[in-house]
Every structure is written in C-alpha cells, then in structure tokens.
Amino acid sequence: MKQDIAGAGRWALVTGATHGIGYELCRRFADDGFGVVLVARSADRLSEVAQEIEKHRHVPTLALPADLSDAAAAEEVYSYVRGRDISVDVLVNNAGFGNLGHFAEAEWETQRQMMQVNMATLVELTRLFLPEMLRRGSGRILNVGSTGSFAPVPYMAVYGATKAFVLSFSEALSAELEGTGVTVTALCPGVTATQFARRAGTENTRLARMNKMAAGDVARAGYQAMMNSKPRVVPGLFNKLLIGSLRFSHRNAVLKLGKLLLHP
C-alpha cells in the first residue's frame, strides 16, 4: 500500500483542509489530478473530506489529524509524509484563525496559539519541505495571508500582525527562490464566506457585513496565481480596490477605518 501511495504521482499537502478555502483548494488539487494530504484538527471531518475526494475525484488522499498550535506539529506532519515515501510537490499553508477583542483583555493562550498556527508552524513547514523541492528543482508553496496583511487591524492586533508577517515572509522567500524552479505565492483574501468569522467572533461587526467572496472563488484565484508563479494575489475586485486605496490613504485614516469596521 505504501508503495502504491508513493507512486501515485503529484501530491499537495493542505493545512486547514476541512472547511472554507482549504477545503476548496483540496477539491481543486484533486480535480487537477493531485493526491492530497489533508491536515486539520478534526479527525472525523478529515475522514469525511478524504472519502469524498477519493470517491468523486478518484485520487489518493491521506488524512492527518494534527493540532498546528502545538510546537511539535510541523515535525510530526513532515515525519508522517516522509514515512510514506511521499514527495510533496505543493505545500499549502492555509490553516489560521483570528480573535476579536481588546488586546489587553485577550486570553494569552489564544494569542499564543494564533501566533503558533499563523506564523511559526507555517514557517517550520516551509523550512522542512523546501529543501527537497530545491533538490528536485520544482515545487510550489501557497501561503494564505489576508487583506489584513497590508494594514494594522485594531481589535485584532495580533491576527493582523501575523498576516503581515505571512505576506512579508512569502514575498521575501519568493524573491530568494527566483530561478530555482520553486515558487512562493501569498494569497490575501478579504472577507470570505467561511467559518472564520464565527471562530474569530467578528460575525456582528461592520466588517462582516461587507462584500463577501465565496470560498471557492478565493481558492480558484489562489490556485491560478500559484500555478502562474505569481508572488501574491488579492482575489476580487472589491478587495483589489480596497488594498489599492491604502496606498493613497493616511495611516491614521486607515487605523480609524479599521476601528470602525471591527469595533466589538
């Protein structure tokens, strides 16, 4: 069985694979003939998604339950894949979450876990899988940031900072890897119809009532940009206009707008 899996062809590994953008990306990879390693916390949901993909798209899947807020998780994911003789052609660091509220009142463990998932585990997974891609001279990495990557996010200060980190890290690495055959793309979506708002507690904010993109449309934009080796993509006309306007806006005005849109 191990040999069959290893010989299945191209493989994509997707974190946060069971819902929203991650789930839609898994379906896109499968439609394009990739075997998919699905990584997420919920073992039951992982099994459901893996079975769905195998049944309807006829590609091999592996479901790996993992808590990416654990500092040891990245090494566990890497060891799991290596133990099955799989070469990961595409790494998608999609897992991440936010938390609304005043920083001074925020539960520290939630903030710590957010920094671990959104930044530290993302960087470690990249560091673990990148050398093999470089040895092969091919590979793609897709890191999911946010429109919040481009400006501070009041009432979600840590989340916004983590997403700014993701964009900076991704763009710098993309420049480093020019000419190697390995590319890095940052996908920076705006408000998207996923479970993010419920977990983050932003469902009743003004931001949540703004123009939402479907997760499938975001995934499509990210997938196409990655396959075209673009260093970053902001999906949707509304989001592009929003980010474009930041270039001409005073920093204080941007902060005031952020406070207005996300006031708890």
C-alpha positions in Angstrom: 0.0 0.0 0.0 2.8 2.4 0.9 4.4 1.8 -2.5 1.1 2.4 -4.3 0.6 5.7 -2.5 4.2 6.9 -3.1 3.8 6.1 -6.8 0.5 8.0 -7.2 2.0 11.0 -8.9 1.9 14.6 -7.8 1.0 15.4 -4.2 -0.3 18.5 -2.5 -0.3 19.0 1.3 -3.0 21.4 2.6 -3.4 22.5 6.2 -6.8 23.7 7.4 -8.2 21.3 4.8 -11.6 20.5 6.1 -13.5 23.8 5.7 -13.6 27.0 3.7 -10.7 28.0 1.5 -8.6 24.9 2.4 -11.4 22.6 1.6 -12.0 24.2 -1.8 -8.3 24.1 -2.6 -8.2 20.4 -1.8 -11.0 19.9 -4.4 -9.1 21.9 -7.0 -6.0 19.9 -6.5 -7.9 16.7 -6.8 -9.6 17.9 -10.0 -6.2 18.6 -11.4 -5.0 15.0 -10.6 -3.1 15.6 -7.4 -3.1 13.2 -4.5 -3.9 15.2 -1.4 -2.6 15.1 2.2 -5.3 16.8 4.3 -4.2 18.2 7.6 -6.6 19.6 10.2 -7.7 19.2 13.8 -11.0 17.2 13.4 -10.3 13.6 12.7 -14.0 12.9 11.8 -14.3 15.8 9.4 -10.9 14.9 7.8 -12.1 11.4 7.2 -15.3 12.7 5.5 -13.5 15.1 3.2 -10.9 12.5 2.3 -13.6 9.9 1.4 -15.5 12.5 -0.6 -12.4 13.4 -2.7 -11.4 9.8 -3.3 -14.9 8.8 -4.3 -15.8 11.7 -6.6 -12.4 12.6 -8.0 -10.6 9.3 -7.9 -7.3 10.5 -6.5 -5.5 9.1 -3.4 -5.9 11.0 -0.1 -4.3 10.9 3.3 -5.9 12.4 6.3 -3.7 13.5 9.1 -5.3 14.9 12.3 -2.9 17.5 13.8 -3.2 20.4 16.2 -1.0 23.0 14.5 -1.0 25.2 17.6 1.4 22.5 19.1 5.0 23.5 18.6 5.8 19.9 17.6 3.1 19.7 15.0 5.2 20.7 11.9 7.8 18.0 12.6 5.0 15.4 13.1 3.4 16.3 9.7 6.7 16.1 8.0 7.6 12.8 9.6 4.2 11.4 8.6 4.7 12.3 4.9 8.3 11.1 4.8 7.3 7.8 6.5 5.1 7.2 3.5 7.8 8.0 0.9 5.7 10.9 -0.5 7.3 13.8 -2.2 5.2 16.9 -1.7 5.0 18.9 -4.9 2.8 21.7 -3.4 2.7 22.9 0.2 -0.4 25.0 1.1 -0.1 26.7 4.5 -3.8 27.6 4.8 -4.5 26.9 8.5 -5.0 30.0 10.6 -7.5 31.8 12.8 -8.3 35.2 14.3 -9.7 36.6 17.6 -11.7 39.8 18.1 -11.3 42.0 21.1 -9.2 44.4 23.1 -5.6 43.0 23.3 -5.3 44.0 27.0 -8.2 41.7 27.8 -7.4 38.9 25.4 -6.7 35.4 26.8 -3.0 34.9 26.3 -3.2 31.3 25.4 -5.4 32.1 22.5 -3.0 34.7 21.2 -0.1 32.3 21.6 -1.8 29.6 19.7 -2.7 32.1 17.0 0.9 33.1 16.6 2.0 29.5 16.5 -0.5 28.4 13.9 -0.4 31.6 11.7 3.3 32.1 11.8 5.6 29.6 13.5 4.1 26.4 12.2 3.8 27.9 8.7 7.4 28.9 8.7 8.6 25.5 10.0 6.6 23.5 7.5 8.1 25.7 4.8 11.6 25.1 6.1 11.0 21.3 6.3 9.6 20.8 2.8 11.5 23.4 0.9 15.0 21.7 0.7 13.6 18.7 -1.1 11.8 20.9 -3.6 15.1 22.7 -4.2 16.9 19.4 -4.8 14.2 18.4 -7.4 14.3 21.8 -8.9 10.5 22.1 -8.7 7.8 22.9 -6.2 5.1 25.4 -5.2 4.2 26.9 -1.9 1.0 28.8 -1.2 0.7 30.8 2.0 -2.6 32.3 3.0 -2.5 35.8 4.3 -5.3 38.4 4.3 -6.2 41.8 3.2 -5.2 42.5 6.8 -1.6 41.7 5.7 -1.5 45.3 4.2 -2.5 47.4 7.2 -2.8 47.2 11.0 -6.0 45.7 12.3 -7.3 47.3 15.5 -9.2 44.9 17.8 -7.4 42.0 16.0 -3.9 43.4 16.6 -2.1 40.0 16.9 -4.0 38.5 13.9 -3.2 41.4 11.7 0.4 41.3 12.7 0.6 37.5 11.9 -0.8 38.1 8.5 1.6 41.0 7.8 4.3 38.5 8.7 3.0 35.9 6.3 3.0 38.4 3.4 6.5 39.7 4.2 7.9 36.2 4.6 6.3 34.9 1.4 7.4 37.8 -0.8 10.9 37.7 0.6 11.2 34.0 0.0 9.7 34.3 -3.4 12.5 36.7 -4.4 15.1 34.4 -2.8 14.0 31.5 -4.9 13.9 33.1 -8.3 15.5 30.8 -10.9 15.3 27.6 -8.7 12.1 26.1 -10.1 10.4 26.6 -6.7 7.8 29.4 -6.3 6.0 31.0 -3.3 2.7 32.7 -3.6 0.8 34.7 -0.9 -3.0 34.5 -1.2 -4.5 37.5 0.5 -8.3 37.3 0.6 -10.7 39.7 2.2 -14.0 38.8 3.9 -14.9 35.3 2.8 -17.9 33.1 3.5 -16.3 30.6 5.8 -16.3 29.6 9.5 -13.6 32.2 10.2 -15.9 34.9 11.4 -17.7 32.6 13.9 -14.5 31.4 15.4 -12.9 34.9 15.4 -16.1 36.5 16.9 -16.4 39.0 14.1 -19.9 37.9 13.0 -21.6 41.1 14.3 -19.1 43.6 13.2 -19.4 46.1 10.3 -16.6 44.2 8.5 -18.7 41.0 8.5 -21.5 42.8 6.6 -19.1 43.9 3.8 -18.9 42.2 0.4 -18.1 38.5 1.0 -16.4 36.3 -1.6 -17.3 32.6 -1.9 -14.6 30.3 -0.6 -14.5 28.6 -4.0 -13.8 31.8 -5.8 -11.0 32.7 -3.4 -9.5 29.2 -3.8 -9.7 29.5 -7.6 -7.9 32.8 -7.6 -5.2 31.4 -5.3 -4.7 28.3 -7.3 -4.4 30.1 -10.6 -1.9 32.6 -9.2 0.2 29.8 -7.7 0.2 27.8 -10.9 1.2 31.0 -12.7 4.1 31.6 -10.2 2.8 34.9 -9.0 4.3 36.1 -5.8 0.9 37.4 -4.4 -2.7 37.7 -5.3 -5.6 39.7 -3.8 -8.8 38.0 -5.1 -11.9 40.0 -6.0 -12.3 43.5 -7.5 -13.6 45.0 -4.2 -10.5 43.7 -2.3 -8.1 44.9 -5.0 -9.7 48.4 -4.9 -9.5 48.4 -1.1 -5.9 47.5 -1.0 -5.1 49.9 -3.8 -6.8 52.7 -1.8 -4.5 52.1 1.2 -1.5 53.3 -0.9 -3.1 56.8 -1.1 -4.6 56.9 2.4 -3.0 58.5 5.5 -2.0 55.9 8.1 -4.2 57.4 10.8 -7.2 57.3 8.4 -6.6 53.6 7.8 -6.5 52.9 11.5 -9.7 54.8 12.1 -11.4 52.8 9.4 -10.2 49.6 10.9 -11.6 50.6 14.3 -14.9 51.5 12.8 -15.2 48.2 10.9 -14.1 45.9 13.8 -15.3 47.6 16.9 -16.5 44.8 19.2 
